[in-house]
Amino acid sequence: YVTPGNKRRLVSLSPRAAGERQTGWCFTVDTRTSLPVVVSPLSSSPQTLKILLLVILLLVLLLHKSVFQDSNYDLEFADIVQRAEQAIENGAFPERISQGSSGSYFVKDPKGKIIGVFKPKSEEPYGHLNPKWTKYFHKLCCPCCFGRGCLLPNQGYLSEAAASLVDTKLGLGVVPKTKVVYLASETFHYSAFDRAKSRGKKYALEKVPKVGKRFHRVGLPPKVGSFQLFVEGYHEADYWLRRFESDPLPENIRKQLQSQFERLVVLDYVIRNTDRGNDNWLIKYEKPGEGQKTSSDSCVKIAAIDNGLAFPFKHPDEWRAYPFHWAWLPAAKVAFSQETRDLVLPRLSDMNFVQDLCEDLYEMFKTDKGFDKTMFERQMSVMRGQVLNLSQALKDGRSPIQLVQMPRVVVERSRSGGHGRVVTLGNAFTQTFHCKRPFFTSW
């Protein structure tokens, strides 16, 4: 047992004869990194000392990896979440967003500035605490068409965070940083029971402090959900696309937009986003004179938000096809650039990279209480098929519209192999084509 700044002796647990001297080590712990910084043997044999040194070295490496593996950006993200919690404690509560079919909230910092978007799991479009009536009437009036048959219910918050993970692993940079967090606020939609229980605990704490102090939590229970960093200066894609039609972009800016658009295509296709319209991806364009000195300093960026309806366990094959709406844009007719191919193709064509990505997603998805490993493997089979198609399209120099017209593929793990460190498509996976098509299809 070690506490920062204190010295502890690690003694042998094996029984010793009476009067025999025990041996061990004393060391201190750096309070900033929780790593041992001073190690001094009391007494032991040379062989035991070597073993103890190796053990301590391994502990140092493991601690160093866990403490410093995350980037400064992740540390910054944790600081932003902490500021959001402080704001809630000070009365700056999250504000519900009127748009959309689920309960999502603008989260503020102590100064009242919007710093993130929180989407609780229980308030998702098909969640039992969704505060909006759209999906309720949908379920009541048309139960046969309720939900999306290719998606697992109430996994939108994981889909949001997983899309951010895929974006980071592929180096796309179009998804604002998103992670799974726990938050509690009076403005969230709670059941009447939860609110009554919270009021009862507060009353007990005020009237009978001895009893109230025994409560693990007094306020409302925190909700698990996705927390996405808020991006400033962006407008819906429709807003800028209409303006670009009447006021064409300079050639260098047009190439920037095309490059960003291709990254959006890569992301949506890999995760098989079933809800990508032109109203839920954003564009930021800084024209000359608006923070930029010359046209060469101008820039255009894309932010892919609303990724909660992705990672299906099968290709859509019932009523709707859930197409990518960007496929009808003129930019989708342009072949993938060499820049995008150089960025993505070396990673996607490496099955070991894809397997590492699946393992990272597994670590994220298994935290859900309703996690089903079989269904997760089906989700990854669809994603591997998307990766296979995308890799082939990039090699052939195809365009995004040609990409979405390719036959739908499912790449399932073979029962006999695929558990080693080095995997290939031939000996670890089985490729099959998904031929069943939805009733209403677009291509």
Residue pairs with C-beta under 8 A, 6 or more apart in sequence:
1 8
2 8
2 29
3 29
4 29
4 30
4 31
4 34
5 28
5 29
5 31
6 28
6 29
7 26
7 27
7 28
8 26
8 27
9 24
9 25
9 26
9 42
10 24
10 25
11 22
11 23
11 24
12 22
12 23
12 24
16 22
21 43
23 41
23 42
23 43
23 44
23 48
24 42
24 44
25 39
25 40
25 41
25 42
25 52
25 56
26 39
26 40
26 42
27 36
27 37
27 38
27 39
27 40
27 56
28 36
28 37
28 38
29 35
29 36
29 37
30 36
30 37
33 63
33 64
33 67
34 63
34 67
35 60
35 63
35 64
35 67
36 56
36 59
36 60
39 56
41 49
41 52
44 52
73 177
77 177
77 179
77 229
80 109
80 115
80 116
80 229
81 116
81 181
81 227
83 109
83 110
83 115
84 94
84 107
84 108
84 109
84 115
84 116
84 118
84 183
84 227
85 183
86 109
86 110
87 93
87 107
87 108
87 109
87 110
87 112
88 94
88 183
88 184
88 185
90 110
92 108
92 109
92 110
92 112
93 108
93 185
93 186
93 187
94 105
94 106
94 107
94 108
94 118
94 183
94 185
94 187
94 188
95 105
95 106
95 108
95 187
96 103
96 104
96 105
96 131
96 187
97 104
97 105
97 106
97 117
100 132
100 306
101 125
101 130
101 132
101 134
101 135
102 119
102 123
102 124
102 125
102 127
102 130
102 132
102 135
102 156
102 308
103 119
103 120
103 123
103 124
103 127
103 129
103 130
103 131
103 132
103 188
103 189
104 117
104 118
104 119
104 123
105 117
105 118
105 119
105 120
105 185
105 187
105 188
106 114
106 116
106 117
106 230
107 114
107 115
107 116
107 117
107 118
107 183
107 227
107 230
108 114
108 115
109 115
114 230
115 229
115 230
116 227
116 228
116 229
116 230
117 227
117 228
117 230
117 305
118 181
118 183
118 225
118 226
118 227
118 228
119 156
119 157
119 160
119 225
119 226
119 228
119 308
120 127
120 129
120 157
120 183
120 188
120 223
120 224
120 225
121 127
121 154
121 156
121 157
121 223
121 224
121 225
122 128
122 129
122 154
122 189
122 223
123 129
123 130
123 131
123 188
123 189
123 223
123 225
124 130
124 154
124 156
124 157
124 308
125 135
125 156
126 135
126 139
126 146
126 147
126 153
126 154
127 154
129 189
129 190
129 191
130 136
130 189
131 189
135 146
138 145
138 146
139 146
145 319
147 153
148 274
148 309
148 312
148 316
148 322
149 316
149 318
149 319
150 274
150 312
150 313
150 314
150 315
150 316
150 317
150 318
150 322
151 274
151 309
151 311
151 312
151 313
152 313
152 372
152 375
152 379
154 370
155 311
155 365
155 368
156 226
156 308
156 309
157 180
157 224
157 225
157 226
157 308
158 180
158 226
158 311
158 364
158 365
158 367
158 368
159 271
159 307
159 308
159 309
159 310
159 311
160 178
160 226
160 228
160 307
160 308
161 178
161 179
161 180
161 226
161 364
162 271
162 307
162 310
162 311
162 361
162 364
162 365
163 175
163 178
163 267
163 271
163 273
163 304
163 307
163 310
164 175
164 176
164 177
164 178
164 179
164 228
164 307
165 357
165 360
165 361
165 364
166 175
166 267
166 270
166 271
166 357
166 361
167 173
167 174
167 175
167 267
167 304
168 175
169 347
169 353
169 357
169 360
170 266
170 267
170 270
170 343
170 344
170 347
170 348
171 343
171 347
172 263
172 266
172 267
172 343
172 344
173 263
174 260
174 263
174 264
174 267
174 302
174 303
174 304
175 267
175 303
175 304
175 305
175 307
176 228
176 229
176 230
176 231
176 303
176 305
177 228
177 229
178 226
178 227
178 228
178 229
178 307
179 226
179 227
180 224
180 225
180 226
180 227
180 364
180 367
181 224
181 225
181 226
181 227
182 222
182 223
182 224
182 225
183 222
183 223
183 225
183 227
184 219
184 220
184 221
184 222
184 223
185 220
186 220
188 220
188 223
190 220
190 221
194 220
194 221
195 220
198 218
198 219
198 220
201 212
201 215
201 217
201 218
201 219
202 218
202 219
204 211
204 212
204 215
205 211
205 212
205 213
205 215
205 218
206 212
212 218
226 308
228 305
231 282
231 284
231 303
231 305
233 284
233 286
234 282
234 283
234 284
234 301
234 303
235 282
235 283
235 284
236 278
236 279
236 280
236 281
236 282
236 283
237 278
237 279
237 281
237 282
237 283
237 302
238 278
238 279
239 283
240 283
240 285
241 278
241 283
241 329
244 257
248 254
249 257
249 300
250 295
250 298
252 295
252 296
252 298
253 285
253 295
253 298
253 299
253 300
255 337
256 299
256 300
257 283
257 300
257 302
257 331
258 331
258 334
258 337
259 337
259 339
259 340
260 300
260 301
260 302
261 302
261 326
261 329
261 331
262 336
262 337
262 340
262 400
263 302
263 340
264 281
264 302
264 304
264 326
265 324
265 326
265 332
265 400
265 403
266 340
266 344
266 390
267 273
267 304
268 276
268 304
268 310
268 324
268 326
269 324
269 386
269 389
269 390
269 403
269 404
270 348
270 383
270 386
270 387
270 390
271 307
271 310
271 311
271 383
271 386
272 310
272 311
272 312
272 315
272 382
272 383
272 386
273 307
273 309
273 310
273 324
274 309
274 310
274 312
274 316
274 322
275 306
275 308
275 309
275 310
275 322
276 324
276 325
276 326
277 325
278 325
278 326
278 329
280 305
280 306
281 302
281 303
281 304
281 305
281 306
281 326
282 302
282 303
282 305
283 300
283 301
283 302
283 303
284 300
284 301
284 302
284 303
285 298
285 299
285 300
286 292
286 298
286 299
286 300
287 298
288 294
288 295
288 297
288 298
292 298
292 299
311 379
311 382
311 383
312 379
312 382
313 375
313 378
313 379
313 382
314 378
314 382
314 410
314 434
315 382
315 408
315 410
315 434
316 322
316 438
317 434
317 436
317 437
317 438
318 438
318 439
319 438
319 439
319 440
320 438
320 439
320 440
321 437
321 438
321 440
321 441
321 442
321 443
323 404
323 442
323 443
324 404
326 332
326 400
327 400
327 401
327 404
327 442
327 443
331 400
332 399
332 400
332 401
333 399
333 400
333 401
334 399
334 400
335 397
335 398
335 399
336 393
336 394
336 397
336 398
336 399
336 400
340 394
341 394
344 390
344 394
345 391
345 394
345 395
347 353
348 354
348 387
348 390
348 391
348 394
349 391
349 395
351 423
351 424
351 425
351 428
351 429
352 421
352 422
352 423
354 384
354 387
355 423
358 380
358 383
358 384
361 376
361 380
362 376
362 380
365 371
365 376
365 379
366 373
366 376
377 412
377 413
380 413
381 410
381 411
381 412
381 413
382 410
384 410
384 411
384 429
385 408
385 409
385 410
385 411
385 431
385 434
386 409
387 411
388 409
388 411
388 425
388 431
389 403
389 406
389 407
389 408
389 409
390 403
392 406
393 402
393 403
393 406
404 443
405 443
407 433
407 434
408 433
408 434
409 431
409 432
409 433
409 434
410 431
410 432
410 433
410 434
411 425
411 429
411 430
411 431
411 432
412 429
412 430
412 432
413 428
413 429
413 430
414 427
414 428
414 429
414 430
417 423
417 427
417 428
418 427
418 428
418 429
420 428
423 429
425 431
